[in-house]
Amino acid sequence: MVKLSSLCSPSEPWFLTNVYGPPNRGDKLAFLQELRHVAATCPSPKLVCADFNLIYQATDKSNGRLHRSLMHEFHHAIDNTQL
């Protein structure tokens, strides 16, 4: 996480986080928990540049093999972190 400020309004900083989610299914829940923690520790506004390595909706997947519980957890993480 990086704290940035504009030359025009330095009193209003914003935060930048770059994320690359784990490719292994076993690490994804811990990753989502860490994402929630990072989002909770920095005030808004924030920008997250990311490849989450997670599926948000079924149409994002090129085949029918979906892990719906991970999709559900990803939805909750997005809602909780206000991304």
C-alpha positions in Angstrom: 0.0 0.0 0.0 1.3 3.4 -1.0 0.0 6.7 0.3 -0.1 9.4 -2.4 -1.2 13.0 -2.5 -1.9 15.4 -5.3 0.0 18.6 -5.8 -3.4 20.3 -6.1 -4.7 19.1 -2.8 -2.0 17.5 -0.6 -4.3 17.5 2.4 -6.4 14.8 0.8 -4.2 11.7 0.3 -5.3 8.5 -1.4 -3.9 5.0 -1.3 -2.7 2.7 -4.0 -2.4 -1.1 -3.6 -1.2 -3.4 -6.3 -2.5 -7.0 -5.9 -1.8 -10.3 -7.6 -3.9 -13.1 -6.2 -2.6 -16.5 -5.6 -3.1 -19.2 -8.3 -3.6 -22.0 -5.8 -7.2 -22.5 -4.6 -6.0 -23.3 -1.0 -4.4 -19.8 -0.6 -7.4 -17.8 -2.0 -9.4 -17.5 1.3 -6.3 -16.3 3.2 -5.7 -13.8 0.3 -9.3 -12.5 0.5 -8.9 -12.0 4.3 -5.6 -10.1 3.8 -7.3 -7.9 1.2 -10.1 -7.1 3.8 -7.4 -6.3 6.3 -5.5 -4.0 3.9 -8.7 -2.2 2.9 -9.7 -1.7 6.6 -6.3 -0.2 7.5 -6.3 2.5 4.9 -9.0 5.2 4.8 -10.7 6.1 1.5 -10.2 6.9 -1.3 -8.2 4.0 -2.5 -7.2 2.5 -5.8 -6.6 -1.2 -6.2 -4.8 -2.5 -9.3 -5.3 -6.2 -9.4 -5.4 -9.5 -10.9 -7.3 -11.4 -8.3 -7.1 -14.8 -9.9 -10.7 -15.2 -8.9 -14.0 -15.5 -10.9 -16.6 -12.8 -10.2 -19.3 -14.2 -12.3 -19.8 -17.4 -14.4 -19.5 -15.5 -17.7 -15.9 -14.6 -16.8 -15.0 -18.3 -17.1 -14.3 -20.0 -20.4 -15.5 -23.4 -19.2 -18.2 -24.7 -16.8 -15.8 -25.6 -13.9 -16.8 -23.1 -11.3 -16.0 -23.0 -7.6 -19.1 -21.2 -6.5 -18.1 -20.9 -2.8 -15.0 -19.0 -3.8 -17.1 -16.8 -6.1 -19.4 -16.1 -3.2 -16.4 -15.3 -0.9 -15.0 -13.0 -3.6 -18.3 -11.2 -3.9 -18.3 -10.7 -0.1 -14.7 -9.4 -0.1 -15.6 -6.9 -2.9 -18.7 -5.7 -0.9 -16.8 -5.5 2.4 -13.9 -3.6 1.0 -16.1 -1.3 -1.1 -14.1 -2.1 -4.3 
